[in-house]
Amino acid sequence: MRGRGIIQARALVCAMGLAGLTHSGTASAVDVELSSTTAAQSYDVGSPWGYRLERRRLLQTVGFSLYHLQGDAKPGEPDYNLRVLGRVDADFGIGNQLPSDQADAETSFDVARGSNFVPGLAIARFDLMYAYIEGKNLADGWLGFKAGRQYVTDALGWWSFDGGLVRVSTPFYLDVEAYGGLEQRGGLPLSTSRYESQGVWRGARAGFDEAEGPRSSDYPSYQFAAVAPAFGAALESAGPSWVHARLSYRRVYNTGEAFTSQFPVPAGGGYPTVDGLRLSSERVGWAGYVNKPDLGGLKGGLSYDLYNETFATAYGGVEVYAGDKVTIGADADHYRPTFDADSIFNWFTHEPSTTATGRVAVRFTKEIDLAASGGARLWATEGDPEELGGIQCRALNLPKDCFETAVVDPTKVDPINAGPSGTRLADVTSADENRPTVYEVDGLGQLAARYRSTLGSVELRSMVQAGARGHRVGGDAGGEKLFDGGRYALGGRFSVYDFTDPRAENDHTTSFGYVVGGGYKPIDITRLGAEWEHDINARVGQRFRVLARLDILWVR
């Protein structure tokens, strides 16, 4: 039963591909592309708490594209394409840590009386990544369109929706884009949650609130899946290739019912909910670059979250081409997490991190190159984590380390009513003078060298990240040897990394690992590969992973 969903999903995608090929048989000018990736992996990972996590995962993608559906393609003339890509993610290791008679307890409420049930967890998931038809060079080159499931990629990040997009190409080096439809969301048919805003756990509730089944009120964190109307627009430059800019705007709505509290209303009032059309996210962003091959380049971008009223991302960089073999650059990146407007995480503080680095790359010969970078990462918190706990303890008339020494259980503290000192803990915690912005800095460094030739490659890499919260430092060495013109390949990698975490009782760990693998191309359109990985450290013991992969790409 577990494999039936995968078989059905693969059959669906293959059938779609065959249908497209059959339809294209009367148009000899149609170009056909078929692709497939099959990756199976098995791994066993220990944890610091003693249990082991076993996973048996299968990734399958199947895609096809039909280009020039109208027949012979002519420059500047209307051109139509059809593109489809489906993906199956399956994990046959779910439940392996449970007794054999409870192996399905995490995915079935009927097993073990729902004690291990995880809403939304499934052995296999099918995601229709994209499926759209597009037209180009319509109306004398003014118009283009896409209809179906598609991606938008810009300063607002990767995003997927079902709907339509229209693009107007003007003769003034400026394109105008408008789109609308439904955001791709977890719990809806053929969808995934990876493109929706963070902070809300959503999914399908089939079987909920039925006899002997799970009750929605038992899982108030698991919100109802519902359609999410969305629209957006963009202005994009279409001038010389050495300069480009894009200004984007997007707004997404939530619909349907959602719990607004983890706790029921007193006196049998049930769980409070919200319903109807409401904002999910609203963002605007810009990104651009200037690049002159004989001089260097500038790039920059930012996005502003209109709901949270904050800059979610901002980045910038400059690089100089110092001759044919040397590139010198500097980069800065600012990131602040933002969340869906329905998320409780909007109530909590979420401070940004900012990274600034300088870099240099030198290509000594066609085979040998060296790259180095260094800089710092700035972390911000609202309130000093080392001091706030002591302030709270003193408000309770307890020693300043009361939480660390288990004098008091923080989950049992009443934040609303006055404590022994007559002060409400909530007032002490939220007082501005107790929550100054505190910064911590980590130093960063990387060094890499590489040798490449038609016979193979060798690569050496090292890195360090160190600060008051601990450090991570180490490196690895690896290489690949090609045989018979690349038909066969053998490779491997060995790594050593050292970690510290001042919060842990055993705060120091050194990890060793190695990977060995090989590849084979029986025919030009196919490649087979396999890897074995083994990692060792004192904190989690032995970890193992086996990976096998098959890639196929056929173009006619």
C-alpha positions in Angstrom: 0.0 0.0 0.0 2.8 2.4 0.8 4.2 2.2 -2.8 0.8 2.6 -4.5 0.9 6.4 -4.3 4.3 6.6 -5.9 3.4 4.2 -8.7 0.3 6.2 -9.4 2.1 9.5 -9.4 4.9 8.3 -11.7 2.3 6.7 -14.0 0.4 10.1 -14.2 3.5 12.0 -15.2 4.6 9.4 -17.7 1.2 9.3 -19.2 1.2 13.1 -19.6 4.6 12.9 -21.3 3.4 10.1 -23.7 0.2 12.1 -24.5 2.4 15.1 -25.5 4.6 13.0 -27.7 1.6 11.4 -29.4 0.1 14.8 -30.1 3.4 16.1 -31.5 3.8 13.3 -34.0 2.1 15.3 -36.8 4.4 18.3 -36.3 7.9 17.3 -37.3 9.3 20.7 -36.3 8.4 20.2 -32.7 11.4 19.7 -30.4 10.9 17.1 -27.6 12.8 16.9 -24.4 12.3 14.1 -21.8 14.1 14.1 -18.4 14.1 11.8 -15.4 16.0 11.7 -12.1 15.8 8.8 -9.7 17.7 9.1 -6.4 17.4 6.5 -3.7 19.1 6.9 -0.3 19.3 5.0 2.9 20.8 6.6 6.0 21.2 5.9 9.7 21.8 8.9 12.0 22.4 8.8 15.7 21.4 11.6 18.1 22.9 13.1 21.3 19.8 11.7 23.1 20.4 8.1 22.3 17.9 7.1 19.6 18.7 6.6 16.0 16.9 8.0 13.0 16.5 5.6 10.0 15.4 6.9 6.6 14.8 5.2 3.3 14.1 7.9 0.8 13.2 8.0 -2.9 13.2 11.1 -5.0 11.7 10.8 -8.5 11.3 13.5 -11.1 9.9 13.1 -14.5 9.5 15.9 -17.0 8.9 16.6 -20.6 8.9 19.7 -22.8 7.6 20.4 -26.3 9.1 23.4 -28.0 7.8 25.2 -31.2 4.3 23.7 -31.1 3.3 25.9 -34.0 5.8 24.2 -36.3 8.9 25.7 -37.8 10.4 28.4 -35.5 11.2 31.7 -37.1 13.0 34.6 -35.4 10.5 37.3 -34.2 7.5 35.1 -35.1 5.0 33.7 -32.5 6.4 30.7 -30.7 4.6 28.2 -28.3 6.0 25.8 -25.8 4.7 23.3 -23.3 6.6 22.3 -20.2 5.8 19.8 -17.4 7.8 18.5 -14.5 6.5 16.3 -11.6 8.3 15.2 -8.5 7.7 12.4 -5.9 9.3 12.5 -2.5 8.9 9.2 -0.5 10.3 8.1 2.8 9.9 4.4 3.6 11.8 4.8 6.8 9.0 6.7 8.6 8.1 4.7 11.8 11.2 2.5 11.7 12.1 3.6 15.2 8.7 2.3 16.5 7.8 -1.3 17.4 6.9 -3.4 14.4 3.2 -3.5 15.3 3.2 0.4 15.5 5.2 1.1 12.3 2.3 3.2 10.8 1.5 5.0 14.0 2.9 8.4 12.8 0.8 8.4 9.6 -2.4 6.6 10.8 -4.6 7.8 13.7 -6.0 4.2 14.0 -2.7 2.8 15.3 -1.8 3.2 19.0 -4.9 5.3 19.5 -3.3 8.3 17.8 -0.5 8.6 20.4 2.2 9.0 17.7 0.0 10.5 15.0 1.5 13.5 13.1 -1.1 15.4 11.0 0.0 15.8 7.4 2.8 13.3 7.5 2.7 10.9 4.5 4.9 8.2 3.2 4.9 9.7 -0.3 4.0 13.1 -1.7 3.5 14.1 -5.3 4.4 17.7 -6.4 3.5 19.0 -9.8 6.5 21.4 -9.9 5.4 23.1 -13.1 3.0 22.5 -15.9 2.4 25.5 -18.2 2.0 26.5 -21.8 3.7 29.7 -23.0 3.6 32.0 -26.0 6.3 34.4 -27.1 6.5 37.1 -29.7 2.8 37.7 -30.0 1.2 40.9 -31.4 4.4 41.7 -33.4 6.6 40.9 -30.4 4.7 43.0 -27.9 3.1 40.2 -25.9 4.0 37.0 -24.2 2.1 34.8 -21.7 2.3 31.7 -19.5 -0.7 29.7 -18.3 -0.7 26.9 -15.7 1.5 26.1 -12.7 4.7 28.2 -13.0 7.6 29.8 -11.1 8.4 33.5 -10.5 12.0 34.2 -9.4 13.1 37.7 -8.4 14.1 39.7 -5.4 11.1 38.3 -3.5 12.5 34.8 -3.8 11.4 31.6 -5.5 7.6 31.5 -5.7 5.1 29.2 -7.4 1.4 29.6 -8.3 -1.4 28.3 -10.5 -2.7 30.9 -12.9 -1.7 33.2 -15.7 1.1 35.7 -16.5 1.2 38.3 -19.2 4.3 40.1 -20.3 4.4 43.3 -22.4 7.7 44.0 -24.2 7.9 47.6 -25.2 10.4 49.2 -27.6 11.6 51.4 -24.7 13.9 48.8 -23.1 11.3 48.1 -20.5 9.0 45.1 -20.0 5.9 45.1 -17.9 4.7 41.9 -16.2 1.4 41.1 -14.4 0.2 37.8 -13.0 -2.5 36.3 -10.8 -3.8 33.0 -9.5 -3.5 30.8 -6.5 -0.3 30.3 -4.5 0.9 26.7 -4.3 0.2 25.5 -0.8 0.7 22.4 1.3 -2.3 20.2 1.7 -3.9 21.1 -1.6 -3.8 18.6 -4.5 -0.5 18.1 -6.3 1.1 20.9 -4.2 3.9 21.5 -1.7 4.3 24.0 1.1 7.9 25.0 0.2 6.8 28.2 -1.6 4.4 29.7 1.0 5.4 32.1 3.7 6.9 30.7 6.8 5.3 30.3 10.2 2.1 28.3 9.6 1.6 24.5 9.6 -1.1 23.8 7.1 -2.4 20.6 5.5 -5.4 18.6 4.4 -7.8 17.4 7.0 -9.4 14.4 5.3 -10.8 12.1 7.9 -10.7 14.7 10.7 -13.7 15.2 12.9 -15.2 11.8 12.0 -16.1 8.9 14.2 -13.0 7.4 15.8 -10.8 9.9 13.9 -8.7 12.8 15.0 -10.4 16.0 16.1 -9.4 19.3 14.7 -9.3 20.8 18.2 -6.7 18.2 19.2 -4.3 19.8 16.8 -4.9 23.6 16.9 -1.4 24.2 15.5 -2.3 22.3 12.3 -4.3 24.8 10.3 -6.8 24.1 7.6 -5.5 24.1 4.0 -7.4 26.5 1.8 -6.8 28.3 -1.5 -4.7 31.5 -1.4 -5.5 34.1 -4.1 -2.5 36.1 -5.2 -1.5 38.7 -7.7 1.7 40.6 -8.6 3.4 42.9 -11.1 6.9 43.8 -12.2 8.9 46.2 -14.2 12.0 44.8 -15.8 14.7 46.4 -18.0 15.3 44.9 -21.4 18.2 46.9 -22.7 21.9 46.1 -23.1 23.0 42.7 -21.7 25.5 44.3 -19.3 22.8 46.1 -17.2 19.6 44.7 -15.7 17.1 45.7 -13.1 13.7 44.4 -11.9 11.1 46.0 -9.6 8.5 43.5 -8.2 5.3 43.6 -6.1 3.3 40.7 -4.8 0.3 40.3 -2.5 -1.2 37.0 -1.2 -4.4 36.4 0.7 -5.4 33.7 3.2 -8.9 32.2 3.1 -10.8 29.7 5.1 -10.9 29.0 8.8 -7.9 29.1 11.1 -7.4 28.7 14.8 -6.2 31.8 16.6 -5.3 30.2 19.9 -3.7 27.1 21.2 -6.2 27.1 24.2 -10.0 26.9 24.3 -12.1 29.7 25.5 -13.1 29.2 29.2 -16.5 27.7 30.1 -16.8 25.5 27.0 -16.5 28.3 24.5 -14.4 26.1 22.1 -11.3 27.3 20.2 -11.4 30.8 18.7 -11.0 31.0 15.0 -10.9 33.5 12.2 -12.5 33.0 8.7 -12.8 34.9 5.5 -10.4 36.7 3.1 -7.4 38.3 4.9 -3.8 39.2 4.2 -1.1 36.5 4.0 1.9 38.5 2.8 2.6 41.7 0.9 6.1 42.5 -0.3 7.9 44.7 -2.7 11.5 44.2 -4.0 14.2 45.4 -6.4 17.3 43.8 -7.7 19.8 44.9 -10.4 23.3 44.6 -11.6 25.9 46.3 -13.9 28.7 44.1 -15.3 31.4 45.1 -17.7 33.6 42.2 -18.7 36.7 44.4 -19.0 36.2 46.2 -15.7 34.0 44.6 -13.0 30.5 44.7 -11.7 28.0 46.0 -9.2 25.0 44.2 -7.9 22.3 44.9 -5.3 18.8 44.2 -4.2 16.3 44.4 -1.3 12.8 43.3 -0.3 10.5 45.1 2.0 7.7 43.3 3.9 4.7 45.7 4.0 2.9 43.6 6.6 5.8 43.4 9.1 7.0 46.9 8.1 10.6 45.8 7.8 13.3 45.1 5.3 13.3 41.3 5.0 16.4 41.1 2.8 19.1 43.4 1.4 22.3 42.7 -0.3 25.0 44.3 -2.3 28.3 43.5 -3.9 31.2 44.9 -6.0 33.9 43.1 -7.9 36.9 44.2 -9.9 38.5 42.2 -12.7 42.2 42.8 -12.1 43.5 41.4 -15.4 42.5 38.1 -16.9 43.4 36.0 -13.9 42.4 37.9 -10.7 38.9 38.9 -9.4 38.6 40.9 -6.2 35.2 41.5 -4.6 33.2 42.4 -1.5 29.7 41.4 -0.5 27.2 42.3 2.2 23.9 40.5 3.0 21.2 41.3 5.5 18.4 38.9 6.4 15.5 39.3 8.8 13.0 36.4 9.1 9.4 37.3 8.3 6.2 35.2 8.6 2.7 34.7 7.2 0.3 37.2 8.7 -1.6 34.3 10.3 1.5 33.1 12.1 2.0 33.4 15.9 5.7 34.0 15.2 4.8 37.6 14.3 4.2 38.1 18.0 7.7 37.1 18.9 10.9 39.1 18.3 12.9 38.1 15.2 16.1 40.0 14.8 18.3 40.2 11.7 21.7 38.8 10.8 24.1 40.7 8.6 27.2 39.2 6.8 30.0 41.1 5.2 32.9 39.4 3.4 35.8 40.2 1.1 37.0 37.7 -1.5 39.7 37.1 -4.1 40.0 34.5 -6.8 43.1 33.7 -8.8 43.3 31.5 -11.8 46.9 30.6 -12.2 46.5 28.4 -15.3 43.5 26.8 -17.1 43.8 23.9 -14.6 44.6 25.5 -11.3 42.7 28.2 -9.4 42.6 29.5 -5.8 39.9 31.3 -3.9 39.8 32.9 -0.4 37.3 35.0 1.5 37.0 36.4 5.0 34.6 38.6 7.0 32.2 38.8 9.8 28.6 37.9 10.6 26.6 40.2 13.0 23.8 38.6 15.0 21.3 40.8 16.9 18.9 39.9 19.7 16.3 42.0 21.6 17.6 41.7 25.2 20.8 40.1 26.3 20.2 36.3 26.6 22.8 36.1 29.4 21.2 38.9 31.5 17.4 38.6 30.9 17.1 35.3 32.8 18.8 36.8 35.8 16.5 39.8 35.8 13.5 37.5 35.7 14.8 35.5 38.6 15.4 38.5 40.8 11.8 39.6 40.1 10.8 36.3 41.6 13.1 36.9 44.7 15.2 34.0 43.6 18.9 33.6 42.8 19.9 35.0 39.4 20.6 31.5 38.0 17.3 30.1 39.1 16.4 28.7 35.7 19.8 27.2 35.0 20.0 25.4 38.3 16.4 24.2 38.2 15.4 26.1 41.3 12.2 26.9 39.3 10.7 25.4 36.2 10.2 28.3 33.7 7.1 26.5 32.2 5.4 26.7 35.6 6.0 30.4 36.2 2.9 32.6 36.1 3.9 35.6 33.9 0.6 37.5 34.5 0.0 37.6 38.3 2.4 39.4 40.7 5.3 37.3 42.0 6.7 37.3 45.6 8.3 40.8 45.0 4.9 42.2 44.0 6.1 42.6 40.3 4.5 40.9 37.3 7.1 38.8 35.5 5.5 39.9 32.1 6.2 43.6 33.0 9.8 42.9 33.8 10.3 40.8 30.7 8.8 43.4 28.3 10.3 46.5 29.9 12.3 48.4 27.3 15.2 48.9 29.7 15.6 45.1 30.0 15.5 44.5 26.2 18.2 46.6 24.6 19.5 45.4 21.2 22.6 43.3 21.8 25.0 42.3 19.1 27.4 39.3 18.7 30.0 38.9 16.0 31.3 35.7 14.4 34.5 35.8 12.3 34.3 34.0 9.0 37.0 32.6 6.7 37.3 30.2 3.7 40.1 29.0 1.5 39.8 26.7 -1.5 42.1 25.4 -4.2 41.2 23.3 -7.2 42.9 21.5 -10.1 40.8 20.4 -13.1 41.6 18.6 -16.3 40.0 16.4 -18.8 41.2 13.4 -16.7 39.6 14.5 -13.4 39.8 17.0 -10.6 41.3 17.6 -7.1 39.9 20.1 -4.6 40.9 21.3 -1.2 38.6 23.4 1.0 38.8 24.8 4.5 36.6 27.1 6.6 36.3 28.7 10.0 33.4 30.4 11.9 34.2 31.5 15.4 32.7 33.8 18.0 31.4 34.0 21.6 28.8 31.3 21.0 31.4 28.7 19.8 33.3 27.8 16.7 33.2 25.6 13.7 36.5 24.9 11.9 37.7 22.3 9.5 38.3 21.2 5.9 38.0 18.5 3.4 40.0 17.1 0.4 38.4 15.4 -2.5 38.8 14.4 -6.1 37.4 12.6 -9.1 39.1 10.5 -11.7 37.6 10.0 -15.2 38.2 7.0 -17.4 37.4 6.2 -21.0 36.6 9.8 -22.0 34.4 10.3 -19.0 32.3 7.2 -19.4 33.5 6.0 -15.9 34.3 8.0 -12.9 35.6 7.3 -9.4 35.8 9.8 -6.6 36.0 10.4 -2.9 36.3 13.0 -0.1 37.7 13.1 3.4 36.7 15.7 5.9 37.6 16.8 9.5 35.5 19.5 11.3 35.7 20.6 14.9 32.7 22.2 16.8 32.1 23.8 20.1 28.9 24.9 21.8 29.2 26.6 25.2 25.6 25.7 26.0 26.2 22.0 25.9 27.6 19.9 28.8 30.0 18.2 26.5 30.8 21.3 24.5 33.5 20.0 22.2 33.2 17.6 19.2 35.5 16.6 16.4 33.8 14.9 13.4 35.5 12.8 10.8 33.9 11.7 7.6 34.6 10.2 4.2 32.6 9.6 1.0 33.5 7.2 -1.9 31.5 6.9 -5.1 31.5 6.2 -8.7 29.6 7.0 -11.9 28.9 5.3 -15.2 27.4 6.5 -18.5 26.2 3.4 -20.4 24.8 5.7 -23.2 25.0 9.4 -23.8 21.6 10.2 -22.4 22.0 8.3 -19.2 24.2 8.5 -16.1 24.3 6.1 -13.1 26.0 7.0 -9.8 26.4 5.6 -6.3 28.0 6.9 -3.1 28.8 5.6 0.4 29.2 8.1 3.3 30.4 7.4 6.8 30.7 10.1 9.6 32.0 9.6 13.1 32.0 11.8 16.2 31.8 11.3 19.9 28.4 13.0 20.3 26.3 11.0 18.0 28.6 8.0 17.2 28.4 6.4 13.7 26.4 7.8 10.9 25.9 6.1 7.5 24.4 7.0 4.1 24.1 5.1 0.8 22.9 7.0 -2.3 22.2 5.7 -5.8 21.1 8.0 -8.7 20.0 7.6 -12.3 19.7 10.6 -14.6 18.2 10.5 -18.1 17.9 13.3 -20.6 16.6 12.7 -24.1 16.2 15.5 -26.7 14.8 15.1 -30.2 
